[in-house]
Amino acid sequence: MGIVSGLLLLPLAPVRGTAWIADHLLQEARRQTHDPRAVQARLSALNRALDEGAIDEAAFEREEERLLALLERPARPTGRTTTTDPARRRHT
């Protein structure tokens, strides 16, 4: 980036910084949401809540199903990686 373009884009620096922070927060949230250890810890807490009577059976089953689905599917990519799968490439 040259001096002139740096000076012209300087007013946008706070917006770019905020967007960068938001992107990193989103990536970290996705990583933590799909981390198998975190999901298993939530399943354990859910079982304890059921045993203690803090939640009913229907709520337990709904949440357990959601958490098990998280464990079964891989985390979605952040959109920054390119695919190497030949079936997904465009033929030109």
N, C-alpha and C positions, 0 to 999 in steps of 0.2 A: 504494500500500500504506500503510495507516494504521500508527500507532505500535503499537497493540495487536497487530494481525496480524503486524507486523514482529517484535515481541518473541516472539510465539508460534511463529513460523516460524524464528527464529534458530537453534535447534538443527539444523535441516535445511540450513543454509547450506553446510556442507562437502559434503553429498551433492549438492546442486544444482550447486555449483561443479565437482565431479568429473564429473557428468553433462555439464555444458557443455563441459568440456575433452575428454571422450571423444567427444562429438559432433563437435567441431571437428577432432580427430585423424582420425576416420573420414572426414569430408568431404575432408580434405587427402590422405589415403591413396587415396581413390577418384579424386581429381583427378590425382594422380601416376601411378596405375596406368593410367588411360585417356588420359593425355597422349600424343598421337601422337609427339612428339619423344622422349619417354622410351622408348616401345615400339620405335621405330626404333633407338635406341641399344642397347637390349637385343638386337634382331635382329643388329646389327653385331657385338656382343660374342659372340653365339651363333655367328655365322659364323667369327669368329676362333678360337673354341674348337674348332670342327670342323676348321679348317685346321691347327691346332696339334696335333690328336690328343687333346685333353683330353676330348672326348666322342665317343661313337660315333654312327653314322648314325641309328639308331633314336631315341636320345635327342634328337638334333638335330631330327628330323622332328616328334616329339611337341611339343617346346617351340616350334618354328617355327609349327606349326599353332595352338597356343594364342595366341601373340603376334599372328599374323595375324587371328585371330578378334577380338582386342581392337581391332585397327585398324578392322575392318569394322563393328563395332557401336558406337553412341554410348554414352557414359557414362550409367549409370542416374541418374535424377533422385534427389535426396536426400529427396523426399517433402514438401518445403516449398513447392513451386510448385503453383499451381492450373492446371488444364488449360483451354485456350480452344478446344479441338477440339470442335465441336458434336456429333460422333458419340460422344464419350465422356461428354457431360453426361447427367445423369439428368433425365428428363422427369417433372414432377410435375403 
